[in-house]
């Protein structure tokens, strides 16, 4: 019987890790804007938190968007990462 060697992916370089981080940050920014458009973190008309609720709503959206990306997001970061990598290959 032939043994099959496990496939071990090479460890990502520091440059690839930085590109992935940038891609994830872009996805988180996109998601935060979408959450804002959906009305998340807006002050309620009655029994709301006042001016402070409006001021800190962006922090809530940003934190939730980052958490979404850490849990897999919508796949946008992967597309951005691949686009950045292919652009590097094309431009040397």
Phi, psi and omega in degrees: 000136182274133177277142178254122180285140178292146177272121180246118180288141178294149179293138181294143178287167178298324180294316178297321179296321178293318178298319179295320179298317178298316180298319180292323177296320178296319178296318180297320178296317178299313181296322178298320178293322178293321177296322177296316179296329179282351177095007180290131177088003177282152179292139177280156182288324180232145179056036180273182182269006177076205183297327180297325179296319177294318183295322185262001178300324180294326178295320178297312179299316180298316180295319180291322178296318179296320178295321178298317180295318180298333180264014175116339177056212180249008178091359182294321181300321180295319179294318178296315179301312180297322178295319178295318179296315182292327177295322177297316182297317181293323184260004176069000000 
